[in-house]
Amino acid sequence: MINNEMMLDEWVESMLSKSPDKVIIEQGDIDIPCRDFLEYANKLSHWLRKEGVEREDKVIILLPRCYQVYIAMLGVLKSGAAYIPLDPEIPAERVNFIVSDSGAKVIITADSILERTGSFLPQARVFTMEHDWNYLDSFPSQAPFVPNRTTSDLCYIIYTSGTSGNPKGVLLEHRNVINYLKAAQQIYPIAPDDRVLQGFSVSFDASVEEIWLPLSVGATLVVGTYDIMRSGDRFSSIVADLRITFLSCAPTLLSMVKEEIPGLRILIFGGEVCPTHLAKRWCKNGRTVYNTYGPTEATVIATYSVLDGESEVTIGKPLPEYDVFLVDENLSPVGVGEEGEILIGGESVARGYLNREDLTSTKFVHTDRMNGQLTRFYRSGDIGRYNADGDIVFVGRSDAQIKVRGFRVELAEIEVLLLASNGIQAAAVALDVESQQLAAYVVMEGNEELNRNEVAKLLRDKLPYYMIPSTLDIIDSLPVTTSQKVDRKRLPKPSAPLTKPSSHRTIISPKTELEKKLIHALATHFDREDISLSDHFFNDLGGHSLLAAVIVSELREQKLFSNLSVMDIYQHPVLTDLVDCLTLKSIKENHYQQRKIHIPSNLSFYLCSLAQG
């Protein structure tokens, strides 16, 4: 069991050092044994100390999906600092805000990301994998001594969407993570021979479960590269080939998977509401399926339920050592069947928000109404109710916060940016239930015209991809409730894409059979007849990851597109480039199939043998 007095990195090292030769991380053909994992983390921690990194300092990790991400995390913790994991696809401006807001001393990144984002604020030392990694060999392979460390030291910071127009950093301590891991080991039957897919973005706190839980028991962590996580309808076969036994994911991911995943024995749903039909489909004999709930401020999850595929899907009961209550506006407990805000207490409740004392005092409260003792709780803003069995049924949000494919999104952050655009008088953003995509609505000032391309550029420059609306509709006025708040339920059905191609552009029409079928499929899903081969799938057509998966899945059923993948769309978003990619694939495949192996006749064989003799 985990020692409460240990730091997270100390616990991981004590576990992995027992089996130094075991492969602890896999990425394709790359196997990282425990010994190498620990030694490189130790070397990196010495480098960080040399650069002046000390206790409670912050280090940003901005890397592609690769095994070095986990080495960097462990190395940062061993140096006494806290790590800030960022998604490699977020805009440079957002990265610079986080660098400034956190006061990070170091950014661990890669050349490919620097080429896209440009330089960062000069206050942070930049460590690149291409130029600095080999330099680590000159440092000791044993962990440095960092004096005066305690489990109340900062462990990591997750930046989530904020209502002010900028993200906010949630401060998690070592004791928070240790308490969660103790609870998780009690509810999940994870063992050293399990194989865990790390598929969530590291900027989302569900990745903490995927990373530190397997490392804390010595299970193998398999890197969920973009090739894997964006494989569309091939996901199940890829995961099966990787022999994954433990999978944690948002329900949306498996809703797009058609085939069963044999060998999967532990399946965890989290990050968004789990539909009943999805739970029923994935509950199989020999597999334990969980539905979990929890905000970043409570360290990954706070409640869980074991699904059977037949009963009502709930978020269940509190984890061991977690206190979870439903309360009214006065923080008084509510009864069975009554709706109340989810209040979370215990050792896993975060320290608070970085540089946001006002918000910290509002969301983290002290009350004695639960157990007679003054206890610190986090006010989640989520609404639930108890069913007859005492399980919590998730109802929704009390404010304008939602979950998009597991990511927490404050709609106000997007609305603030929309209002910063010329001519926009009022704005609202909602989640379209049918498409599970964000829909934006604006009211224009007087006779002002909406510059869609300008708005789209502003959003793409400042927001991560999962926060960019797919549609943008102009309406006469925003519907409001009796309390004069935006009534998002009464917003019209979204219809206009975020960007519209210029009416003066030259449309490149399809000529080949492949081009015609591709354009036909896109026109059907985008409900448009003006698609050009020069269009960009995401920027011009307003495509998104789910739609890409759906379209690829349908097209792959046709022979012309049998080798199309979701990654092809991400790598070649301009349709002409996508067509070239598919054409080249087809040529290579035909060449391979048409090659014939020459088999010599018996006469040739004997004559050759005679000549050799």
C-alpha positions as CSV (number, residue, x, y, z in Angstrom):
1,M,0.0,0.0,0.0
2,I,1.0,3.6,-0.5
3,N,2.7,5.3,2.4
4,N,1.0,8.6,3.2
5,E,4.3,10.2,4.1
6,M,5.8,9.5,0.7
7,M,5.9,11.9,-2.1
8,L,4.4,10.7,-5.4
9,D,7.7,10.3,-7.1
10,E,9.1,8.4,-4.1
11,W,6.3,6.0,-4.2
12,V,6.6,5.3,-7.9
13,E,10.4,4.8,-7.5
14,S,9.9,2.4,-4.6
15,M,7.5,0.3,-6.7
16,L,9.4,0.3,-10.0
17,S,12.8,-0.4,-8.5
18,K,11.6,-3.8,-7.5
19,S,11.4,-4.9,-11.1
20,P,14.2,-2.9,-12.9
21,D,14.1,-5.0,-16.2
22,K,10.3,-5.0,-16.6
23,V,9.0,-2.9,-19.5
24,I,7.0,-0.1,-17.9
25,I,6.3,2.1,-21.0
26,E,5.6,1.1,-24.6
27,Q,5.4,3.3,-27.6
28,G,5.3,1.4,-30.9
29,D,8.6,-0.5,-31.1
30,I,10.1,1.4,-28.2
31,D,10.2,-0.4,-24.9
32,I,11.3,1.5,-21.8
33,P,12.2,-0.7,-18.8
34,C,11.8,0.5,-15.2
35,R,15.5,1.0,-14.8
36,D,15.8,3.4,-17.8
37,F,12.6,5.2,-16.9
38,L,13.9,6.0,-13.4
39,E,17.4,6.8,-14.4
40,Y,16.4,9.3,-17.1
41,A,13.9,11.0,-14.7
42,N,16.7,11.3,-12.2
43,K,19.1,12.8,-14.8
44,L,16.5,15.3,-15.9
45,S,15.8,16.3,-12.2
46,H,19.5,17.1,-11.8
47,W,19.5,19.2,-14.9
48,L,16.5,21.1,-13.6
49,R,18.2,21.7,-10.3
50,K,21.2,23.0,-12.1
51,E,19.0,25.5,-13.9
52,G,17.8,26.8,-10.6
53,V,14.5,24.9,-10.2
54,E,13.6,24.4,-6.6
55,R,10.6,23.3,-4.4
56,E,7.2,24.6,-5.6
57,D,8.7,26.0,-8.8
58,K,6.7,25.3,-12.0
59,V,7.8,23.5,-15.1
60,I,5.7,23.3,-18.3
61,I,5.6,20.1,-20.3
62,L,4.6,20.8,-23.9
63,L,5.4,17.6,-25.8
64,P,3.9,15.4,-28.5
65,R,2.4,12.1,-27.4
66,C,5.6,10.2,-26.6
67,Y,7.2,8.3,-23.8
68,Q,9.4,11.3,-22.8
69,V,6.3,13.0,-21.4
70,Y,6.2,10.6,-18.4
71,I,10.0,10.8,-17.9
72,A,9.6,14.6,-17.8
73,M,6.7,14.4,-15.3
74,L,8.6,12.2,-12.9
75,G,11.8,14.2,-13.4
76,V,10.1,17.5,-12.5
77,L,8.6,15.9,-9.3
78,K,12.0,14.6,-8.3
79,S,13.5,18.1,-8.6
80,G,10.9,19.3,-6.1
81,A,9.0,21.3,-8.6
82,A,5.4,20.9,-10.0
83,Y,4.6,20.1,-13.6
84,I,2.1,21.9,-15.8
85,P,1.0,19.5,-18.6
86,L,-0.2,21.2,-21.8
87,D,-1.8,19.9,-25.0
88,P,0.7,20.3,-27.9
89,E,-2.1,21.6,-30.1
90,I,-3.1,24.6,-28.0
91,P,-2.4,28.1,-29.5
92,A,0.9,29.8,-28.8
93,E,-0.9,32.8,-27.2
94,R,-2.5,30.5,-24.7
95,V,0.8,28.9,-23.9
96,N,2.4,32.3,-23.3
97,F,-0.5,33.3,-21.0
98,I,0.1,30.2,-18.9
99,V,3.9,30.8,-18.8
100,S,3.2,34.3,-17.5
101,D,0.4,33.3,-15.1
102,S,2.4,30.4,-13.6
103,G,5.8,32.0,-13.6
104,A,7.2,28.8,-15.0
105,K,11.0,28.6,-15.0
106,V,11.4,25.9,-17.7
107,I,9.4,24.7,-20.7
108,I,10.2,21.1,-21.8
109,T,9.1,20.9,-25.5
110,A,10.1,19.8,-29.0
111,D,11.3,21.5,-32.1
112,S,8.2,20.5,-34.0
113,I,6.1,22.5,-31.5
114,L,8.4,25.5,-31.5
115,E,8.2,25.6,-35.3
116,R,4.4,25.9,-35.0
117,T,4.2,28.2,-32.0
118,G,7.3,30.4,-32.4
119,S,9.2,31.5,-29.4
120,F,7.8,31.7,-25.8
121,L,8.2,34.4,-23.2
122,P,11.9,34.9,-22.4
123,Q,11.4,34.3,-18.6
124,A,11.4,30.5,-19.1
125,R,14.4,28.4,-20.1
126,V,13.4,26.1,-23.0
127,F,14.5,22.5,-23.0
128,T,14.0,20.7,-26.3
129,M,14.1,17.0,-26.7
130,E,16.1,17.2,-29.9
131,H,18.9,19.5,-28.6
132,D,19.1,18.9,-24.8
133,W,18.1,15.2,-24.3
134,N,21.5,13.7,-25.0
135,Y,23.1,16.3,-22.6
136,L,21.3,14.5,-19.7
137,D,23.8,11.6,-20.0
138,S,26.4,13.7,-18.2
139,F,24.2,13.9,-15.0
140,P,23.9,11.4,-12.1
141,S,21.5,8.5,-12.5
142,Q,20.4,8.8,-8.8
143,A,17.8,11.1,-7.6
144,P,19.0,14.5,-6.1
145,F,18.3,15.3,-2.5
146,V,15.7,18.1,-2.2
147,P,15.5,19.2,1.5
148,N,12.3,20.0,3.4
149,R,9.9,18.4,1.1
150,T,6.4,17.5,2.4
151,T,3.3,15.9,1.0
152,S,1.7,19.4,1.0
153,D,4.1,20.5,-1.7
154,L,2.6,21.3,-5.1
155,C,2.5,18.3,-7.4
156,Y,1.0,19.5,-10.7
157,I,-1.2,22.3,-12.1
158,I,-4.0,21.6,-14.5
159,Y,-5.3,24.7,-16.4
160,T,-9.0,24.6,-17.1
161,S,-11.3,26.9,-18.9
162,G,-12.2,30.1,-17.0
163,T,-15.1,32.6,-17.0
164,S,-12.8,35.6,-17.3
165,G,-11.7,34.8,-20.9
166,N,-8.4,33.2,-19.7
167,P,-7.8,29.7,-18.3
168,K,-7.2,29.2,-14.6
169,G,-4.7,26.9,-12.9
170,V,-5.9,24.3,-10.4
171,L,-3.3,23.5,-7.7
172,L,-2.9,19.9,-6.7
173,E,-0.6,18.7,-4.0
174,H,1.2,15.4,-3.5
175,R,-1.1,14.4,-0.7
176,N,-4.1,14.9,-3.0
177,V,-2.8,12.5,-5.6
178,I,-1.6,9.9,-3.0
179,N,-5.1,9.9,-1.4
180,Y,-6.7,9.4,-4.8
181,L,-4.3,6.5,-5.7
182,K,-5.0,4.8,-2.4
183,A,-8.7,5.0,-3.2
184,A,-8.3,3.9,-6.8
185,Q,-6.3,0.9,-5.9
186,Q,-9.2,-0.2,-3.7
187,I,-11.9,0.1,-6.3
188,Y,-10.1,-0.9,-9.5
189,P,-8.6,-4.5,-9.6
190,I,-5.5,-3.3,-11.5
191,A,-2.4,-5.5,-11.3
192,P,1.2,-5.4,-12.5
193,D,0.4,-7.6,-15.6
194,D,-2.3,-5.1,-16.8
195,R,-1.6,-3.0,-19.9
196,V,-3.1,0.5,-19.7
197,L,-3.7,2.8,-22.7
198,Q,-2.8,6.4,-22.0
199,G,-5.2,8.1,-24.4
200,F,-6.4,11.3,-22.7
201,S,-4.6,14.6,-23.4
202,V,-2.2,15.2,-20.5
203,S,-3.8,18.6,-20.1
204,F,-7.0,16.8,-18.9
205,D,-6.8,15.5,-15.4
206,A,-8.2,12.1,-16.4
207,S,-4.7,11.4,-17.6
208,V,-3.5,11.4,-14.0
209,E,-5.5,8.2,-13.6
210,E,-4.0,6.7,-16.7
211,I,-0.4,7.6,-15.8
212,W,0.1,7.4,-12.1
213,L,-2.3,4.5,-11.3
214,P,-0.5,2.0,-13.5
215,L,2.9,3.3,-12.4
216,S,1.9,3.0,-8.8
217,V,1.3,-0.7,-9.2
218,G,3.9,-1.5,-11.8
219,A,1.5,-2.1,-14.7
220,T,2.6,-1.3,-18.3
221,L,1.7,2.1,-19.7
222,V,1.1,2.1,-23.5
223,V,1.4,5.5,-25.2
224,G,-1.8,6.5,-27.0
225,T,-0.3,8.2,-30.0
226,Y,-2.4,10.3,-32.4
227,D,-2.2,7.4,-34.8
228,I,-4.0,5.3,-32.2
229,M,-6.4,7.8,-30.7
230,R,-7.5,9.2,-34.2
231,S,-7.8,5.8,-35.9
232,G,-11.6,6.0,-36.1
233,D,-13.2,2.6,-36.8
234,R,-9.9,0.8,-36.5
235,F,-9.5,1.8,-32.9
236,S,-10.9,-1.5,-31.5
237,S,-8.6,-3.7,-33.6
238,I,-5.5,-1.6,-32.8
239,V,-6.3,-1.7,-29.0
240,A,-6.8,-5.4,-29.3
241,D,-3.5,-5.9,-31.0
242,L,-1.8,-3.9,-28.3
243,R,-3.4,-6.3,-25.7
244,I,-4.9,-3.5,-23.7
245,T,-6.6,-4.7,-20.5
246,F,-7.4,-1.4,-18.8
247,L,-9.0,1.5,-20.7
248,S,-10.2,4.8,-19.3
249,C,-12.0,7.1,-21.8
250,A,-14.9,9.5,-22.4
251,P,-18.1,7.7,-23.6
252,T,-17.9,9.6,-26.9
253,L,-14.8,7.7,-27.9
254,L,-16.4,4.3,-27.6
255,S,-19.7,5.5,-29.1
256,M,-17.8,5.7,-32.4
257,V,-16.3,2.2,-32.1
258,K,-18.3,-0.5,-33.8
259,E,-16.4,-3.7,-32.9
260,E,-15.8,-5.3,-29.6
261,I,-12.4,-5.1,-27.8
262,P,-11.5,-8.6,-26.6
263,G,-9.2,-8.9,-23.7
264,L,-10.4,-5.6,-22.1
265,R,-11.2,-6.4,-18.5
266,I,-11.4,-3.0,-16.9
267,L,-13.3,-0.2,-18.6
268,I,-13.8,3.2,-17.0
269,F,-16.1,5.9,-18.4
270,G,-15.6,9.5,-17.2
271,G,-15.5,13.1,-18.2
272,E,-19.1,13.3,-19.5
273,V,-22.5,11.7,-19.1
274,C,-22.6,8.0,-20.0
275,P,-25.7,7.0,-22.0
276,T,-27.6,3.9,-20.9
277,H,-27.4,2.2,-24.3
278,L,-23.6,2.6,-24.3
279,A,-23.2,1.1,-20.9
280,K,-25.4,-1.9,-21.9
281,R,-23.3,-2.5,-25.0
282,W,-19.9,-2.6,-23.3
283,C,-20.9,-4.6,-20.2
284,K,-19.7,-8.1,-20.9
285,N,-18.9,-11.2,-18.8
286,G,-15.3,-11.0,-17.6
287,R,-15.2,-7.2,-17.8
288,T,-15.8,-4.7,-15.0
289,V,-17.3,-1.4,-16.3
290,Y,-17.3,1.8,-14.2
291,N,-19.0,5.1,-14.5
292,T,-17.1,7.9,-12.7
293,Y,-17.5,11.5,-11.8
294,G,-15.2,14.2,-10.5
295,P,-13.9,17.7,-11.2
296,T,-10.2,18.6,-11.5
297,E,-10.4,20.3,-8.1
298,A,-11.1,16.9,-6.4
299,T,-8.2,15.0,-8.1
300,V,-9.6,13.1,-11.0
301,I,-12.8,11.5,-9.6
302,A,-14.8,11.7,-6.4
303,T,-17.6,9.0,-7.0
304,Y,-18.0,5.8,-9.0
305,S,-20.5,3.1,-9.8
306,V,-20.1,-0.4,-11.2
307,L,-22.4,-0.8,-14.2
308,D,-24.3,-3.9,-15.1
309,G,-25.8,-2.8,-18.4
310,E,-29.4,-3.1,-17.1
311,S,-29.7,-0.8,-14.0
312,E,-30.0,3.0,-14.1
313,V,-26.6,4.6,-14.9
314,T,-25.6,6.7,-11.9
315,I,-22.3,8.3,-10.7
316,G,-22.6,6.1,-7.7
317,K,-21.1,6.7,-4.3
318,P,-18.0,8.4,-2.9
319,L,-14.6,6.8,-3.3
320,P,-12.9,5.7,0.0
321,E,-11.6,8.7,2.0
322,Y,-13.8,11.1,0.0
323,D,-16.8,13.0,1.4
324,V,-19.5,13.8,-1.1
325,F,-22.9,15.4,-0.2
326,L,-25.8,17.0,-2.0
327,V,-26.7,20.4,-0.5
328,D,-29.1,23.3,-1.1
329,E,-28.1,27.0,-1.5
330,N,-27.5,27.2,2.2
331,L,-25.2,24.2,2.2
332,S,-27.8,22.1,4.1
333,P,-28.1,18.4,3.0
334,V,-31.0,17.5,0.8
335,G,-33.2,14.4,0.9
336,V,-33.7,11.4,-1.4
337,G,-35.1,12.6,-4.8
338,E,-34.3,16.2,-4.2
339,E,-31.8,18.0,-6.3
340,G,-28.7,19.6,-4.8
341,E,-25.2,20.8,-5.6
342,I,-22.5,18.2,-5.3
343,L,-20.2,19.1,-2.4
344,I,-16.8,17.3,-2.2
345,G,-14.5,17.0,0.8
346,G,-11.5,15.0,1.9
347,E,-7.7,14.8,1.4
348,S,-8.0,15.0,-2.4
349,V,-9.6,18.5,-2.5
350,A,-7.1,20.8,-4.2
351,R,-5.2,23.7,-2.6
352,G,-7.2,26.2,-4.8
353,Y,-6.6,28.3,-7.9
354,L,-3.3,29.9,-8.9
355,N,-3.4,33.7,-8.5
356,R,-7.2,33.6,-8.0
357,E,-7.7,34.1,-4.2
358,D,-11.2,35.5,-4.9
359,L,-12.3,32.4,-6.8
360,T,-10.6,30.1,-4.3
361,S,-12.5,31.6,-1.4
362,T,-15.8,31.3,-3.3
363,K,-15.4,27.7,-4.5
364,F,-13.6,26.2,-1.5
365,V,-15.7,26.6,1.6
366,H,-15.6,25.6,5.3
367,T,-18.8,24.2,6.9
368,D,-19.8,22.0,9.9
369,R,-23.3,21.2,8.6
370,M,-22.3,17.8,7.2
371,N,-20.7,16.1,10.2
372,G,-20.6,18.7,13.0
373,Q,-16.9,19.4,12.4
374,L,-15.6,22.4,10.5
375,T,-14.5,20.8,7.2
376,R,-13.2,22.2,3.9
377,F,-15.3,21.4,0.8
378,Y,-15.2,22.2,-2.9
379,R,-18.5,23.5,-4.4
380,S,-18.6,21.7,-7.7
381,G,-21.5,23.6,-9.3
382,D,-22.8,20.2,-10.5
383,I,-26.3,19.2,-9.6
384,G,-27.4,15.7,-8.6
385,R,-30.0,13.8,-6.7
386,Y,-30.1,10.6,-4.6
387,N,-32.0,7.7,-5.9
388,A,-33.7,5.1,-3.7
389,D,-30.5,3.1,-3.3
390,G,-28.5,6.2,-2.1
391,D,-26.6,6.5,-5.4
392,I,-26.1,9.9,-6.9
393,V,-27.8,10.6,-10.3
394,F,-26.1,13.3,-12.2
395,V,-28.5,16.0,-13.3
396,G,-26.4,18.8,-14.9
397,R,-24.8,22.1,-14.2
398,S,-26.0,25.1,-12.2
399,D,-24.0,27.5,-14.4
400,A,-22.7,27.8,-17.9
401,Q,-20.0,25.1,-17.7
402,I,-20.2,22.0,-19.8
403,K,-18.1,19.0,-20.8
404,V,-17.0,18.5,-24.4
405,R,-15.4,15.0,-25.0
406,G,-14.2,15.1,-21.4
407,F,-12.8,18.6,-21.4
408,R,-14.3,21.1,-19.1
409,V,-15.4,24.2,-20.9
410,E,-16.6,27.5,-19.4
411,L,-18.9,28.9,-22.1
412,A,-18.3,32.4,-20.8
413,E,-14.6,32.2,-21.9
414,I,-15.7,31.7,-25.5
415,E,-18.4,34.4,-25.2
416,V,-15.9,37.0,-23.9
417,L,-13.8,36.5,-27.0
418,L,-16.8,36.7,-29.3
419,L,-17.8,40.1,-27.7
420,A,-14.2,41.3,-28.4
421,S,-15.0,41.0,-32.1
422,N,-16.1,44.1,-34.1
423,G,-19.8,44.7,-34.4
424,I,-21.0,42.0,-32.0
425,Q,-23.4,43.3,-29.3
426,A,-24.3,40.1,-27.5
427,A,-23.1,36.5,-27.6
428,A,-24.0,33.1,-26.3
429,V,-22.5,29.6,-26.7
430,A,-24.3,26.3,-26.1
431,L,-23.7,22.6,-26.6
432,D,-25.8,21.2,-29.4
433,V,-27.0,17.9,-28.0
434,E,-27.6,16.3,-31.4
435,S,-24.1,16.8,-32.7
436,Q,-22.3,17.2,-29.4
437,Q,-20.5,20.3,-30.8
438,L,-20.4,23.8,-29.5
439,A,-22.7,26.3,-31.2
440,A,-22.2,30.1,-31.0
441,Y,-24.9,32.8,-31.4
442,V,-24.4,36.5,-31.8
443,V,-26.5,39.6,-31.9
444,M,-25.0,42.3,-34.2
445,E,-24.9,46.1,-33.5
446,G,-27.2,48.1,-35.9
447,N,-26.3,47.3,-39.5
448,E,-22.8,45.9,-38.7
449,E,-21.8,42.8,-40.8
450,L,-20.3,39.8,-39.2
451,N,-16.7,39.1,-40.4
452,R,-16.7,35.3,-39.9
453,N,-13.1,34.8,-40.9
454,E,-12.0,37.5,-38.4
455,V,-14.0,35.8,-35.6
456,A,-12.7,32.4,-36.5
457,K,-9.1,33.6,-36.5
458,L,-9.5,35.2,-33.1
459,L,-10.9,32.0,-31.6
460,R,-8.3,29.7,-33.2
461,D,-5.5,32.0,-32.0
462,K,-6.7,31.9,-28.3
463,L,-8.6,28.7,-27.7
464,P,-7.7,25.0,-27.8
465,Y,-9.4,23.1,-30.5
466,Y,-12.1,21.5,-28.4
467,M,-13.4,25.0,-27.4
468,I,-13.9,26.3,-30.9
469,P,-17.6,26.4,-32.0
470,S,-18.5,24.5,-35.1
471,T,-21.3,26.9,-35.9
472,L,-21.9,30.6,-35.6
473,D,-25.5,31.9,-36.1
474,I,-26.7,35.6,-36.2
475,I,-30.0,36.0,-34.3
476,D,-32.1,39.1,-33.5
477,S,-31.9,38.7,-29.7
478,L,-30.8,36.3,-27.0
479,P,-33.6,34.4,-25.3
480,V,-33.6,35.0,-21.5
481,T,-35.1,33.5,-18.4
482,T,-37.3,35.4,-15.9
483,S,-34.1,36.2,-14.0
484,Q,-32.7,37.8,-17.1
485,K,-30.1,35.1,-17.7
486,V,-29.5,33.6,-21.2
487,D,-31.9,30.7,-21.7
488,R,-29.7,28.3,-23.7
489,K,-32.5,25.8,-24.0
490,R,-34.4,28.2,-26.2
491,L,-31.6,29.0,-28.6
492,P,-32.4,28.0,-32.2
493,K,-31.0,24.9,-33.9
494,P,-27.5,25.8,-35.2
495,S,-27.3,26.1,-38.9
496,A,-24.5,28.4,-40.1
497,P,-20.9,27.1,-40.1
498,L,-18.3,29.1,-38.2
499,T,-16.7,30.2,-41.5
500,K,-18.2,30.5,-44.9
501,P,-16.1,30.4,-48.1
502,S,-16.0,33.7,-50.0
503,S,-18.7,34.0,-52.7
504,H,-16.0,35.3,-55.0
505,R,-13.7,32.2,-54.7
506,T,-13.2,29.8,-57.6
507,I,-14.7,26.4,-56.8
508,I,-12.5,23.5,-57.9
509,S,-15.0,20.8,-58.9
510,P,-14.2,17.1,-58.7
511,K,-13.2,15.2,-61.8
512,T,-12.1,11.7,-60.9
513,E,-14.4,9.1,-59.3
514,L,-12.5,9.3,-56.0
515,E,-12.9,13.1,-55.9
516,K,-16.6,12.9,-56.8
517,K,-17.4,10.4,-54.1
518,L,-15.3,12.3,-51.5
519,I,-17.1,15.6,-52.2
520,H,-20.5,13.8,-52.2
521,A,-19.8,12.4,-48.7
522,L,-18.7,15.8,-47.4
523,A,-21.7,17.6,-49.0
524,T,-24.1,15.2,-47.3
525,H,-22.6,15.6,-43.8
526,F,-22.0,19.4,-44.1
527,D,-25.3,19.9,-45.9
528,R,-23.6,22.1,-48.5
529,E,-23.4,22.1,-52.3
530,D,-20.5,24.6,-52.7
531,I,-17.6,22.5,-51.5
532,S,-14.4,23.0,-53.4
533,L,-11.4,20.7,-53.5
534,S,-9.4,23.7,-52.3
535,D,-11.3,23.8,-49.0
536,H,-9.8,23.0,-45.6
537,F,-11.7,20.3,-43.7
538,F,-11.5,22.1,-40.4
539,N,-11.1,25.8,-41.2
540,D,-13.3,26.2,-44.3
541,L,-15.9,23.5,-43.7
542,G,-16.0,23.6,-40.0
543,G,-15.2,19.9,-39.5
544,H,-14.3,18.4,-36.2
545,S,-12.9,15.2,-34.8
546,L,-16.2,13.3,-34.4
547,L,-17.4,14.2,-37.9
548,A,-14.0,13.2,-39.3
549,A,-14.4,9.8,-37.6
550,V,-18.0,9.4,-38.9
551,I,-17.1,10.3,-42.5
552,V,-14.0,8.1,-42.6
553,S,-16.0,5.2,-41.2
554,E,-18.6,5.5,-44.0
555,L,-16.1,6.0,-46.7
556,R,-14.0,3.1,-45.7
557,E,-16.8,0.8,-46.7
558,Q,-16.2,1.8,-50.3
559,K,-13.2,0.1,-52.1
560,L,-11.8,3.5,-53.2
561,F,-11.4,4.6,-49.5
562,S,-10.5,1.2,-47.9
563,N,-7.2,2.6,-46.7
564,L,-8.4,6.0,-45.5
565,S,-7.8,6.9,-41.9
566,V,-8.8,9.8,-39.6
567,M,-5.1,10.7,-39.3
568,D,-5.1,11.2,-43.1
569,I,-7.6,14.1,-42.6
570,Y,-5.5,15.6,-39.8
571,Q,-2.3,15.4,-41.8
572,H,-3.9,16.5,-45.1
573,P,-6.9,18.7,-44.2
574,V,-6.9,20.5,-47.6
575,L,-9.0,18.3,-49.8
576,T,-6.6,18.3,-52.8
577,D,-3.9,17.1,-50.5
578,L,-6.1,14.4,-49.1
579,V,-6.9,13.2,-52.6
580,D,-3.2,13.1,-53.5
581,C,-2.5,11.1,-50.3
582,L,-5.3,8.6,-51.1
583,T,-4.1,8.3,-54.8
584,L,-0.6,7.6,-53.7
585,K,-1.7,5.0,-51.2
586,S,-3.8,3.3,-54.0
587,I,-0.9,3.3,-56.4
588,K,1.4,1.7,-53.8
589,E,-1.2,-0.9,-52.9
590,N,-1.8,-1.8,-56.5
591,H,1.9,-2.1,-57.2
592,Y,2.3,-4.4,-54.2
593,Q,-0.6,-6.6,-55.2
594,Q,0.6,-6.8,-58.8
595,R,4.1,-7.8,-58.0
596,K,4.7,-11.5,-58.9
597,I,7.4,-13.6,-57.4
598,H,9.4,-15.4,-60.2
599,I,9.5,-19.1,-59.6
600,P,12.2,-20.8,-61.7
601,S,11.4,-24.0,-63.6
602,N,13.0,-27.3,-62.6
603,L,15.3,-27.2,-65.6
604,S,16.5,-23.7,-64.6
605,F,17.0,-24.9,-61.1
606,Y,19.1,-27.9,-62.1
607,L,21.1,-25.9,-64.6
608,C,21.9,-23.3,-61.9
609,S,22.9,-26.0,-59.5
610,L,25.2,-27.5,-62.1
611,A,26.8,-24.1,-62.9
612,Q,27.4,-23.4,-59.3
613,G,28.9,-26.9,-58.9
